[in-house]
Amino acid sequence: MGQNLWTTKFERRDETLINDMAWAVDLAVKRGLKALIFFPSFELLERALGRASRAEEVIAEAPGLSQEDVERIIAEYAEDSRKVLLSVYNGRLAEGVDLSANLVICLGIPFAPPTVRQRALLKRLSEVLGDERRARIYGQIIPAVWSAIQAAGRAIRGPEDRATVFLVDDRYRPLLRLLPKWFGERIAGTLKFEDLAIAVEREVRGVA
């Protein structure tokens, strides 16, 4: 389990990464917390779910959900105080819905794929800003980081809500300064992927 550098970067998406993601799913189920786990893509979600030993105990978002499907999943999730829900960044369950949870695990950073449109956007920003680095920050990095925070925010919808959020990708470390102020002020520290189990165990004790 784990790698020297834990990331969902495309060239690092090997069997070790899938096993790690499956382990994170099983960890959330075993610890009995109401949890949300977000993935960068349906492909990674499905591969991890296929490898997880407790897959039958979770709810997972699938591509192309109807509004009726979304409402059914939300209702099923709400009924069980120990249920784990898997979703994807920018998916139907990552925006505009309330999903109370004690634990949120955000796997990877949801960078936009290098499409023709994305490349055109970065080129235009480079021309406007006169700096390719700043163009990447404003056109690619900040939107990705904020998408992750938006997903995590499904669990915190009111002043009484509380959730422990793990941003799981070593690429987050140099990007902490780009987090929204209200979120950044609440960061207790950083940890390695292999220490996630210990951190989640602390959360279990805090909820119990």
C-alpha positions as CSV (number, residue, x, y, z in Angstrom):
1,M,0.0,0.0,0.0
2,G,1.1,3.6,-0.7
3,Q,3.9,5.1,-2.9
4,N,6.7,7.5,-2.2
5,L,4.6,10.2,-3.9
6,W,0.9,9.5,-3.6
7,T,-0.9,11.0,-6.6
8,T,-3.6,10.3,-9.1
9,K,-1.6,11.9,-11.8
10,F,-2.3,10.1,-15.1
11,E,1.1,8.5,-15.5
12,R,0.9,7.2,-11.9
13,R,-2.4,5.4,-12.3
14,D,-1.1,1.9,-11.9
15,E,-2.4,-1.2,-9.9
16,T,-0.8,0.1,-6.7
17,L,-2.9,3.3,-6.9
18,I,-6.1,1.3,-7.5
19,N,-5.3,-1.0,-4.6
20,D,-4.7,2.1,-2.4
21,M,-8.1,3.6,-3.4
22,A,-9.8,0.3,-2.7
23,W,-8.1,0.2,0.7
24,A,-9.5,3.7,1.4
25,V,-13.0,2.6,0.6
26,D,-12.7,-0.5,2.9
27,L,-11.2,1.7,5.6
28,A,-14.2,4.0,5.6
29,V,-16.6,1.1,5.7
30,K,-14.7,-0.8,8.5
31,R,-14.5,2.3,10.7
32,G,-18.3,2.7,10.6
33,L,-18.4,6.4,9.9
34,K,-20.9,8.2,7.6
35,A,-18.5,9.1,4.8
36,L,-18.1,10.6,1.4
37,I,-15.3,9.6,-0.9
38,F,-14.7,11.5,-4.1
39,F,-12.7,10.3,-7.2
40,P,-11.2,12.1,-10.2
41,S,-13.2,9.9,-12.7
42,F,-15.8,7.2,-13.0
43,E,-13.1,4.9,-14.3
44,L,-11.0,5.2,-11.1
45,L,-14.1,4.9,-9.0
46,E,-15.3,1.7,-10.7
47,R,-11.8,0.1,-10.7
48,A,-11.4,0.8,-7.0
49,L,-14.9,-0.4,-6.2
50,G,-14.2,-3.6,-8.1
51,R,-11.1,-4.2,-6.0
52,A,-12.7,-3.3,-2.6
53,S,-13.6,-6.2,-0.3
54,R,-16.6,-4.3,1.2
55,A,-18.0,-3.0,-2.1
56,E,-21.5,-4.3,-1.4
57,E,-21.7,-2.1,1.6
58,V,-21.3,1.2,-0.2
59,I,-23.4,3.4,-2.5
60,A,-21.7,4.5,-5.7
61,E,-22.6,7.2,-8.2
62,A,-22.8,5.9,-11.8
63,P,-22.6,7.9,-15.1
64,G,-25.8,9.4,-16.5
65,L,-27.9,9.4,-13.4
66,S,-31.4,10.8,-13.8
67,Q,-32.8,13.2,-11.2
68,E,-34.9,10.3,-9.9
69,D,-31.7,8.2,-9.4
70,V,-30.0,11.1,-7.6
71,E,-32.9,11.6,-5.2
72,R,-33.0,7.8,-4.5
73,I,-29.3,7.7,-3.7
74,I,-29.5,10.7,-1.4
75,A,-32.5,9.2,0.4
76,E,-30.7,5.8,0.8
77,Y,-27.6,7.6,2.1
78,A,-29.5,9.7,4.5
79,E,-31.3,6.7,6.1
80,D,-28.1,5.1,7.4
81,S,-25.8,6.8,9.9
82,R,-22.8,4.5,8.9
83,K,-23.2,4.5,5.1
84,V,-20.3,5.3,2.7
85,L,-21.1,7.1,-0.6
86,L,-18.7,7.2,-3.5
87,S,-18.9,10.0,-6.1
88,V,-16.8,11.9,-8.6
89,Y,-15.7,15.5,-8.6
90,N,-18.1,17.7,-10.6
91,G,-20.6,14.9,-10.7
92,R,-24.3,15.0,-9.8
93,L,-23.6,14.3,-6.2
94,A,-20.7,16.7,-5.8
95,E,-22.6,19.9,-6.4
96,G,-25.8,21.5,-5.1
97,V,-26.9,18.7,-2.7
98,D,-26.7,18.2,1.0
99,L,-24.9,15.0,2.1
100,S,-24.2,15.0,5.9
101,A,-21.0,13.1,6.8
102,N,-18.5,12.7,9.5
103,L,-15.7,11.9,7.1
104,V,-14.8,13.2,3.6
105,I,-11.9,11.7,1.6
106,C,-11.0,13.5,-1.6
107,L,-8.8,11.3,-3.7
108,G,-6.7,13.2,-6.2
109,I,-7.1,16.7,-7.7
110,P,-9.8,17.2,-10.4
111,F,-7.7,18.9,-13.0
112,A,-9.6,19.4,-16.3
113,P,-8.5,17.0,-19.0
114,P,-6.2,18.5,-21.7
115,T,-8.9,19.0,-24.3
116,V,-8.7,21.5,-27.2
117,R,-11.0,23.8,-25.3
118,Q,-8.8,23.7,-22.2
119,R,-5.6,24.3,-24.2
120,A,-7.3,27.3,-25.9
121,L,-8.3,28.7,-22.5
122,L,-4.8,28.5,-21.2
123,K,-3.4,30.0,-24.4
124,R,-5.8,32.9,-24.1
125,L,-5.1,33.5,-20.4
126,S,-1.3,33.4,-21.2
127,E,-1.9,36.2,-23.8
128,V,-4.0,38.3,-21.3
129,L,-1.7,37.8,-18.3
130,G,1.6,37.7,-20.2
131,D,2.7,34.7,-18.1
132,E,2.1,31.0,-18.8
133,R,2.6,30.1,-15.1
134,R,-0.1,32.5,-13.9
135,A,-2.3,31.3,-16.7
136,R,-2.0,27.7,-15.4
137,I,-2.7,28.8,-11.9
138,Y,-5.9,30.7,-12.8
139,G,-7.1,28.5,-15.6
140,Q,-6.3,25.1,-14.3
141,I,-5.0,24.8,-10.8
142,I,-7.4,27.1,-8.9
143,P,-10.6,25.6,-10.6
144,A,-9.4,22.1,-9.7
145,V,-8.7,22.9,-6.1
146,W,-12.0,24.7,-5.7
147,S,-13.8,21.7,-7.3
148,A,-12.4,19.5,-4.6
149,I,-13.4,22.0,-1.8
150,Q,-16.9,22.2,-3.4
151,A,-17.2,18.4,-3.2
152,A,-16.1,18.3,0.4
153,G,-18.6,21.1,1.2
154,R,-21.5,18.6,0.5
155,A,-20.9,17.5,4.1
156,I,-20.9,21.0,5.6
157,R,-24.1,22.8,4.8
158,G,-24.9,24.6,8.0
159,P,-23.3,26.2,11.1
160,E,-23.8,23.0,13.2
161,D,-22.3,20.6,10.6
162,R,-18.9,19.1,11.3
163,A,-16.8,16.8,9.1
164,T,-13.1,15.8,8.9
165,V,-11.8,16.3,5.3
166,F,-8.8,14.6,3.9
167,L,-7.3,16.0,0.6
168,V,-5.4,12.9,-0.5
169,D,-2.8,13.7,-3.1
170,D,0.7,14.9,-2.4
171,R,0.2,17.6,-5.1
172,Y,-2.1,19.5,-2.6
173,R,0.9,20.3,-0.4
174,P,2.3,23.3,-2.5
175,L,-1.3,24.4,-3.3
176,L,-2.5,25.0,0.3
177,R,-2.1,28.7,-0.2
178,L,-4.7,28.6,-2.9
179,L,-7.4,27.2,-0.7
180,P,-10.3,29.4,0.4
181,K,-9.4,31.3,3.5
182,W,-12.2,29.7,5.6
183,F,-11.0,26.3,4.6
184,G,-7.3,26.9,4.9
185,E,-7.7,28.3,8.4
186,R,-9.0,24.9,9.5
187,I,-6.2,22.7,8.2
188,A,-4.6,20.9,11.1
189,G,-1.6,19.6,9.2
190,T,-0.5,17.2,6.4
191,L,0.1,13.5,6.5
192,K,1.3,10.6,4.3
193,F,-1.2,8.3,2.6
194,E,-0.1,5.4,4.8
195,D,-1.0,7.4,7.9
196,L,-4.6,7.8,6.8
197,A,-5.8,4.9,8.9
198,I,-4.4,6.4,12.1
199,A,-6.0,9.8,11.3
200,V,-9.4,8.1,10.6
201,E,-9.1,6.2,13.8
202,R,-8.8,9.4,15.7
203,E,-11.9,10.7,14.0
204,V,-13.8,7.5,15.1
205,R,-12.8,8.2,18.7
206,G,-14.0,11.8,18.3
207,V,-17.4,10.8,17.0
208,A,-17.9,7.9,19.5
